Amino acid sequence: MGVVRVPYLLAELKERGCADESALAQVMQPGCRIGEEDLRKLAANLGLEVSELAPAPENAANTRFKAKLRGGLASFLFEYDGCFRHAEGSSHAEMLGIEQEDDIGLPSRAADAMLLEKTLYQVIARAKYMLGKIDSKFVRSEQAIEFREQLAPGIFKPGYRGFRFKEAAAGDLPTVMIDGRKFNCVASIARAHGLDPVTVRRRIADTGKAADKLSNDEWKLILAKKKGKGKPFTYLDRTYSNIAQFCREHQLNTNLVYQKVKERADSADEEFWGLIIETCKRKN
């Protein structure tokens, strides 16, 4: 059974007043994915269509981006007549040296065929590379703001123009320097350090100082992540730099692990980690 990427699922469920985050965490997989069967069961329980919980990307994508994506090579690959999109009639195909073969068009010249073959291999290699990058970005989005529709790490809202893009233009605080880097808005600080902007604002307020009056050491305390998510720990003589690495190597459901571990990562014993491995396996 396959998996589906559903970054907007939580927001959709919350809008309908039926979000059970603990139950959802048990079926979600890293990278904002969910098993197709789990998604169908969830939709059936709510009396909804699967498409309402997981809209097709082509229905939600930016129209300009879609138009660019549907360019020359894509047109050649996906038009049923095997010709370029703006080709007019068989004379144009003949001029290009394209012959119909079943439901596709192939070059009639050996040199053209070899050029197409070379290009397609490049497309395949590039596609695999880009697919890996896309997957990594979704995995990172569970712990940091990576997309403009994110309200916070792991939480997406369709159509939302996020802090990173909205605040950065005007800036919501004076320019501050943190470890040699300049920032002019809380959102950009939070994103650079993998934190929720709301958390950063709260921690700044707790200091009782203006943001531009904080020292570099005070900023480090503000931007320190919670224990357990980024602190190294050992299991069976193997040291893990963080929980995310532990989950990847043992094929665990990251969201479920974080719920169970919380603040205990630095004090948990091997029996505890063994239990985590037994109870938090990803669903295939």
Summary of the structure (lengths in Angstrom):
residues: 284
radius of gyration: 24.4
end to end distance: 7.1
largest distance: 75.6
contacts: 742
relative contact order: 0.09
helix: 51%
strand: 12%
